[in-house]
């Protein structure tokens, strides 16, 4: 079965840190691009960070210097390390693989209290 499962969300205070994990099946993980998106209540879903098969990363301006995306090929896993969290980072965070039509995780809630 195809699997793409997220975990690691939670409630943190401003300035805190979280690490999100996206565990994927081998076939889904071995994609050109893996990425993290987020969608805050009332807002459109936006790209946060992405990483290519070769490890090249890209970030939204709003998270540069605070978030780090990485991948562990041995574990078929993508991570999003989030530091210096701000209330405006509050959103549901989604993992995506662009394999085929694209696959989305179920989303994990990140709440940064103000």
N, C-alpha and C positions, 0 to 999 in steps of 0.2 A: 504494500500500500504506500501511496505517496504521503509523506509527512513533512510538515513544517510547523514547528511548535515553538512558541515564545514563552519566556519566563523572566522573572526578575523585577517586575514592576512593583510599585508600592508607594507608601507615603513617606516623604522626607521633608525636612525643614530647608528653607533657603540656604544655599551654601553647601548643602550636603551632596552625597554621591550615590549613584546606583549603577549597577552593571546589568544590562539586559542581555539575554542569551537567546539565540535562535538556533534550534537544533533541527537539521533537515536530513532527509534521506539522501543517500549518495547521489542519485540521479538529479535531484533538485539542487543540491549544493553545488554540483559541478556545472555552474552556469557562468555566462559571461559577466553578469552583474548581480550582486547581492546588495540589498539596501535596507535602510531603516526609514520609515515614514512616520509622521505623526498627524493626528487630527484632534484639535481642541474643539470643545463644544461650540457650535455655531460657526466654525471655520472650515475651510477646505482642507483636504488632506495635502500635506506638503512633504517634500523630500527633505530628510535630515542629513543623511550620510549614505555613501555607497562605496563599494569596493569591488574592483574587477577581479577576474580570475587570477590575474598576475599580481594582485595586491596593490594596485593603484587606487588611492582613496580620493574622495571628494566630499566636501561639507557645505552645508548651507552657511551663509555668512553669520546667521544668528547663533550658531553653535561652534564656530571655529575657535580653537584654543581651549574649549571646554569639553568637547565630546571627541572620542576616538573610536573609530570602527576598526575591527580586526577580524581575522578569520583563522581558524585552526583546521587545516585540511584533514589532519589525522582524526579529528573528532567530528567532522562535518558540521561545524558550528561557526556562527558569526556572532560577534559580541559588539555591544555598544557601551563603552565606558562613559558615563556622564558625570562630570564634576562641576562644582560651582553652580549647582542647579538654581534656577530662578523660578518664581511663580509662573512666568509666561511659558515655561517648559511643560507645564501641566497639559497632558493630552493622553490619548490612547496611542501607543506606539506599535507600529506594525512592521514585521519583517516581510521582505518580498524577494523572490527569485524571478528573474526574467526568462527562465526556462520555458520554452513553448509559449503559451499564451500569458504566462506570468502566474505565479502562485503567491498567495498571501497567507500569513499567519492569522491567528484569531484575534490578535491584539492584546496588549498588556497595559494596564492603566498605570500611569505615572502621575502622582499628585505632589506638587510642591506647595506647601502651605505658606501663606503670607501673614 
